[in-house]
Amino acid sequence: MPRKMRLADIEEVFVCLSKLDSDPRTELVFEDPYTLLVAVALSAQATDVSVNKATGPLFAAANTPQKMVMLGVEKVKSYIKTIGLFNTKAENVIKLSQMLLDNHNGKVPEDRAALEALPGVGRKTANVVLNEAFGHPTIAVDTHIFRVGNRTGMAPGKTPDAVEKELLRRVPKRYLKGAHHWLILHGRYVCKARKPDCGNCAISEYCLFKDKQLP
């Protein structure tokens, strides 16, 4: 059985992380729920930096479902060709934009099932949109959160869904809204995959990582 961080220590972890950043946000650049949805859909297996470089010009040309559909698949491809899987992603962006027009009056629905019914939108993307655009206390488990949850002992799990379930159960309610971003940023810049920066980690005293290296 993997070791689990004590609930009292999880509370202290988020006290520390919230002191470092009182209002954590996604690093994706967006204007509204629609552009957020598109940006998150494009970010699968891509960095936020690469997505932002592509979506700046894309959103200048089309920042609504109607404009995006009018732009067309080939034109969208030309804007996002620097992003991995751009062919499939361009097709999904056009299809989801058309579905928003057909089924939701061009608005992004504040509903998990409706979001996940859109092409290219899975549970992780839906969680990000629900959290960032609508303020829901959801946690989208990407590679960073999966690693931090397991490595620290905060929420051990063999699958992203298992880690998400543990985090939702174990993170204090008042920190749930921000937990998603705090953990992603911590994994991205401190608790890195190859070489975690334990010496500069604000939560190292609570972490159960057995190979923790402190100065």
Secondary structure as GFF3:
##gff-version 3
##sequence-region A 1 215
A	DSSP	alpha_helix	7	20	.	.	.	ID=ss1
A	DSSP	alpha_helix	33	42	.	.	.	ID=ss2
A	DSSP	alpha_helix	48	61	.	.	.	ID=ss3
A	DSSP	alpha_helix	65	71	.	.	.	ID=ss4
A	DSSP	alpha_helix	73	80	.	.	.	ID=ss5
A	DSSP	alpha_helix	86	103	.	.	.	ID=ss6
A	DSSP	alpha_helix	112	116	.	.	.	ID=ss7
A	DSSP	alpha_helix	123	134	.	.	.	ID=ss8
A	DSSP	alpha_helix	143	152	.	.	.	ID=ss9
A	DSSP	alpha_helix	160	170	.	.	.	ID=ss10
A	DSSP	three_ten_helix	173	175	.	.	.	ID=ss11
A	DSSP	alpha_helix	176	189	.	.	.	ID=ss12
A	DSSP	three_ten_helix	198	200	.	.	.	ID=ss13
###
